[in-house]
Amino acid sequence: MKHKISTSIVLVSLLMCQGAYAESLNNSDLDLLNWDHPAEISFNASAIEKKIVSTQADFEWSSKQLQQFQTSDPIKQFNPALRFKTDDQDVLRSKLMISNVPGAKFERKDALYEHGEEIMLTVMDSTELKSNKSYIFSTSWLRTSKSNSNVMLQTLQRYSQPNGALYNIDKTEDQISKIDVNDAPVSDKEYRDYHLSEKFDGPFYQYQDGEANKQVKSYALINSKEKLDAYKSERAKNLKFSNDGDSVQFAITFNKPVSPEGLKKLAEAYNLTISQIYAAGMKENNEEYTVSWYDTGMDAIYLLGPRFVTFTITELEGTAKAEDLKRISELSSVDVIDIEQTTGKSPTGVHWLNNRYAK
């Protein structure tokens, strides 16, 4: 029997006794404890020649499921997550991720000898999820060879530890479905129609050093505008008193629209080594979609097509010298810069918290 936990019990004690607890539950209880598994979910794929494969999960949660984990209590911040896992280390590389869940964050686990690449979507702002609303998680993959591979869709539960990090909860994975990339329907569009640069599919440009497999910081304690303002003030002081010559991890959140062209100039002017980019795409109905990619260039956004009314860069992650980040912090478009030592937890942007508390 797969173990699931109830968010109404303290996490540590749950993990110690979850086996005995699950044994006493009936099927109805287990459905509720399995809150990360959406009430409705589908999984499909499409392809552009044998170069690009897009996988997409469409899903929604029921109101009873949301009641199991939606709370403003900072010590009970449980997060549903979905994950795409590939089975071959050499065939697929993620290029572009999209979701309309509130507070969407994407993490990549690099391909190694024993497994292929993985992309995880975490719902950071889980209290803003709506019941019976359709959400998506889409990833576009570059096929680096014509060999077949498959992409598996999983759901799992995560926990945001106050003043700590974002953790997977053990033994909560559900395998939903699996797709062979060779079975993906091929669209009428051709790869050359996207005018992508040689770097986009170049074998030496797929990973940047130190960009992935990091443990993401938790922001669970920020549950009001006052606490968000206090966080920004504390982060500004932390940057101000850091050593100029230190190379640090950074997460920049912007408070004004930044175009893809402006981002390139920014990175060059301030010597930023970018590892991940976040953007907001706005639909005609004013629904915001989170878009993210790991390539340092802008090629990936050409895969979007004309699907958004507006599209702006919202967050940057990477490494830089503290002195350069101090200079960039003076720009009016910069809201907050969170830094950590390169050996510490990875900071991420707080655009989703601004959406909730700063507007």
N, C-alpha and C positions, 0 to 999 in steps of 0.2 A: 504494500500500500504506500502510495506517495504521501509524504508528510506535507501538510500545509499548516499555517499558523494563523491565529486570530490576533488582530491588532489591538484588542482590548486588554491584552496581557503583556506585561513587561517583556521585552525582547529576550534578554539574557535567560530569564527563568523559562521562557518558552523553549528556547533551543536546548535546554537541559532535559525537558520532559515531554517534548512534542510527540514522541513515539507513543507513549502510553495515552496521551490526550487524544490522539487521532483514532486509536482503537475503539474509543467509546462513542464515536460520532456516527450518526446515520447518514444516508446518502444526501439528504437535503442539507445537512450541516456541512458536508464535504463540498457541496457545490458553492456554498458561501465562502468557505475557507479558501477555495480556489479562485479568489477574487482577481488575480492577475490574468486569468484566462477569460477573455471577453465573452459575453453572452452570445454574440454573433461575430464570426470571423471567416474571411475567405482569403485565398492566397493565389495569385496569378503572376504570369510573366509575359514579357514581350521582348522582341529582339530587333536590332538594326544590323542587318546582314549577320555575319558571325563575329562582329566586333563589340557590340554593346548589348547587354542583357539587363532589362529592368525588372526587378521583382517588387511586387506591391501586396501588402496586407491591408484589407479593409475590415474594420472592426468597430464594435460598440459594446459598452457595458450597461448592465441593468441598474436600476436604482437600488435594489437590494445589495448588489455587489459593491456599489460605491459607498454604501453605508458602513461597509466593513473596514474601510481604511481612510475615508475622508475626515480629517480633523485639523484644527488649528493648533493642537497641542504639539509643541516643538519636540517633545521626546517620543512622539508616536508618529513620526513622519515615514510612512511606508509608501513605496513607489512601485506601481506596476511597470513592467518593462517587456519589450519584445526584442528578439534577437534573430538575425540572419546568420547562419553558419554555413560555410562552404567546406567541401570535403577534400579538395585538392589544393595543395600549397602553391601550384604554379599556374592555375587556369584563370582565376578571377581576382580582380582588384577593384575595390569600391572607389567610385568617382564622385557620386553626388547623392545626398540623402535629403529626403523631404518628409515633413509631417505637419499636421495641424493640431496635434495634441498640445495643451498648454504647458509651457516650460519644457519644450522638447530639447533633449540633450543627446548627442550621439558619441559613442565611444568605439574605437576600432581596436581589435586584437589582431596583431600582425600574423600573417601566415608563417608557420614553422614546419619543420620536417614531419611532425606527427599530425598536423591539422591545417586546414585552409584558413582564410581570413574570416573574421567575424565582425559584424556591426550590430551594436546594441542601441536601442532607443529607450530612454528612460523618461517617464513623465514626472518632471520635477515639481510642477505645480498641480499635483493630483487633486487638490481641493477644488480646482476650477473645472474638472471634468464634468460633462453633462451626460445624464442617462439617455440611452437610446439615440445618441447623436453619432453619426458616422465619422470615424477618424481613419487616417491612412498612415502607413509607414512604407515609404518607397526608397529603394536604393538602385542606382544605375551602376553596373559593373562593366569594366573593361575586360574583354576576353583576351588573354595574352597568348593563347594558342587555340587551335581548333579541337583540342581534346574535349571530351564531354566532362561535365562536372555537375554537381547538384547543389542546390541551396535549400537549407532546412529552416523552417520557421519555428521558433520556440517562444513561449511566454515564461516569465519568471517574476519573483518578488524581490524587491530591494528595500534597504533601510538606510535612511539618512541619519547618521549618528551626530547629535549636537556637538559642535566644536571638533568633529572628527571627519570622517569620510563617508562616501557612498559605498555600501556593501551589498553584494549578492547574498540572499538568504539561501542557505544550503538546502538541497533536495526539494526545490520548488519548481524546477523546470518541467514544462510540458512540451512535448513535440507535437506541433499542430499538423504540419504537412511538409512535403518535400517535392521539389521540382527539378527535373533534369533540364539543363540549359539547352540541350539539343532539341527539346520538345517545345521550346518557347516559340509562339507564332511570330513570324517575321513581318515587320511593317513594310510599307511601300517606300519609306525613306531610305536613302543611301548614306553610308558613313561620311562620304565626302561632302554631303550637303551641309554638314555642321561646321566645316572649315576649321577643324581642330589642328593645332600645331603639332609638329613632330614630337614635342615633349610629352604630349598627352598620352601617347601609347609607347613612348620610348622605354626600354627595359631599365634604364639607369635613372629614371625620374619617378618611380612609383612610390618610394618611401623616403621620408626625410628623417635624419637621425634624431632619436629621442622624442618622436612626435606621438607615439601611441603606447599602449600598455601601461598607462599611468593610473594612479588611484586618485579619483576626483574628490575635491573637497566637498564637505557638506555645508549647506546654507540654511539648515533647518531652523536655526534660532531667529532668522529674519522673518517675522510674522506680523509686521506693522510698518507703517511709513516711518515712524520714529526710529525703529530698529534698523531700517534700511538706511536712513540718513546717518545713524551712528556708525554703521558698517563702513559707509563711504568715507566718513571723517577719519575713522581709525586706519583705513587702508591708505588714505592720503598721507597720514603721519608716518606710517610704516615705510612708504616709498621715500618720503622726504629725508628720513634719517638712515636710509640704507647706504651702503658704501658704493660710491660712484663706479668703481671698477668691477663690481660683482656682476657675474652673468647669472641672470635669474629667469625663472618661468614667469610669464605674465598672462593676464587676461584683461583686455581692454573692452570696456562697454562704452558705446557712443551714445550721446544724447541728441545728436543731429544727424540727418541722413548723410551717409558716405557712399559715394558711387564706386563701382568697381575700378574706374579709371583713377579716382582719387586715392583709393587704397594702394595702388601700385606706387604712386608718388610718395605716399606716406611711408611705406616700407623702405623705400630707397633713401629717403631723407633722414630717417631715424634709425637706420641699420637694424631693422627688425627681421628676425628669422621666424617666419610665420609657419605654424604647424597645423592650424585649423582655422577656418573662417566660418562665421555664422552670418546669415542674412535673413531679412523678413520680406516675404512676397505677399502682397495684398491683393485679394480677389475683389471683384466688383461689388460683392455683398459685404465688404469690409472685414472678411475673415482673414486672419493672418496665418500664413504658413511659415514654418521654420525651414530654412534651407542651409545645408552645411556641406563643406568639402575640405579635403586635406591637401590637395595640390596647391602650391603657392601661387600659381597663375590663375587666370580667369576663364580658362577654356571650359571648365566643367559647367558653367552656367549656360553655355550654348545648348546643352542638352535639355534645358527647361522648355525652350520654345516660348511662344507668346501666351503664357498661361496667367501672368500677373499684370495688374494695372500699374502697380509701383513695385520697385525692388531696390532695397537699400542694404548696405552692410551694417550690421548691428554690433558684432563682437569679433575680436581677434584673440587668438591664443598662440603662444610661441615662446621664444627666448630672446633676450636682449641684454645689453648693459644697463645697469640701473641709471646711469647718467643720461642715457638716451631716453629712457622712459620718463625721467624727471622733465626733460625738455618737452616731450610729447604731451605730458599731463597739463601743460599750460595752454593747449589748444582749446578753443571754445567748444569744439565738437566732441571732446573727451569728457565722459561723465565720471568714470572711476577706473583706476588701474589697480588690480590685485596682483601682488607678486609673492612668490615663494622661492626658496632655494631650489636648485635644480634636483636635489635629492629628496625634496619634500613632496607633499601632496600637490596635485595639479589644480590651480585655480581655474575657474570658468567664468564667463560673463554673466551678468545679472539683468539682461534685457527683460526676461520674463518677470522679474520682481519689479522692475520699473513699470511694466504693463499693469501690474496689479496694484501697486501702492503709490507710484509717483505721478500718475495722471490725474 
